[in-house]
Amino acid sequence: MPLNKKEKAAFDELLLHHKLKGALHWSPRIRRDVPPPARGPGGETSGFDFNSYSLNVFEAWSSSVSHGEGPMRTKHSSGTQNPRSLYSTRLLALHAMRHDVAMAAAKKLLEIDERIEAEENRAP
């Protein structure tokens, strides 16, 4: 039997609550597994990296002196100074990004909890 609008809204809210509860779990720290190339000309590595602010995972490259976004550095592309270790797969980068985002959220929640505790312990 199909649900009416009110029942569907209640069901959707329950489903969202269940998904949110499932999302609140700790993720292990994922270490970068593609080291940058050794110093010297011509060496480059490629893999994946992420931006935890935009929640974006992307192909990336690193040389012994710089790193950047994209499949591989071309003659005319620009990068950022210093080499960088990368992740070998998009899946590892996604897991690493999840860990970073979870840690940032946990730090914010801890700060809020400490402020609540301080407020509760204030003299009336």
N, C-alpha and C positions, 0 to 999 in steps of 0.2 A: 504494500500500500504506500503510495507516495506521501511525502511529508508536506505539510502546509508551510508557509513562510516562517511562522513563529517556531515551529518544530525544527525546520532546517537551520535557522539561525542558532537555536540552542545546541543542535548537534554540531554545527561548525565551530561554535565557541568551545565546546567540550573537546573536539578534535584538536583545535589549536592549543588548548591547555595541555593536552596529552603530548603533543609534539614539542612544546616549549619545555615541559618537564623532562622529556627525553634529551633535549639539547643541553641541559645543565649537567654535564659530566666533565671530568678531567680528561685532558688529552695529553699523551706523553710528549716530551720534547723531542723533536726530530732534528737531528744534526745534518748539516749540509754534507753531502757525500761525494761531490765532485770538486776536488781541490783546484785552485787556479794553477796555470802552468808555471813551470820554473822560469826564473829570470832568463832572458835571452830573446833573440829575435824569432819571430815566426810562430811561437807557441800560442795556441788558443784553445779554450775549452767551451763547450756549450751545454746548456741544461735549462733549468727553470728557476724562477725566482718569484717573489710575491710582494704585493703592497698591501699591508694590513689595514690601511685607511680606506682605500678604494675597494678592498676585498677582491683584488685582481691577481691572477696567476698568469705568468707570461714566459715566453721563451727568452733566454738571456745568454750572453756570452761573457767571457773574461779572457783577457790577455795578461801578460806578466806586469803590465803597467796600468791597465784600465779595465772597465767593465761597462756593459750596457744592455739595453733591452733589444730584443729581436733575435732571429734565428742564428745569424752569424754576422760578425762585423764585416762590413764591406769597406772598400777603399775610401768611400766618401761619408761613412757614418761617424757619428761622434759618440763619445762615451764619457764616463765619469772616472776621475783619477782613482788609482789603486786597484789591484786585482781583487777578485771576490770568489769565494767558494759558492757553488750552486747546488741545486737538487737534481738528481738524475732523472726524475719523472715528475710529471704534473701532479700525480697523486701524492707523492712525498711533499711537494710544495704546498698542496692544499692542506695536508695534515699539519705541516709546520705553521701555516697561517692560522689554522684553527687554534693551535696551542697559543700563539701570540695574542690572538684576540681574546681567548679565554683568560689569559693571565692579566691582560689590561682590564677586563671586566671585573675580575676577582679583586684587583687592587682598588678599583673604584668602590666596589661593594664593601671592602674592608674599611675604607675611609668613612663611608656612610655609617657602618656599624659602630666604629669608634666614636663618631659624633653622636650617635644615638645613645651609646653607653655614657658618654660624658654628660649629655643632657639629663639622662635618668639619674645620674649621681650628683647632680647639682643640688646644693642646699636650697630648700624651698624659701 
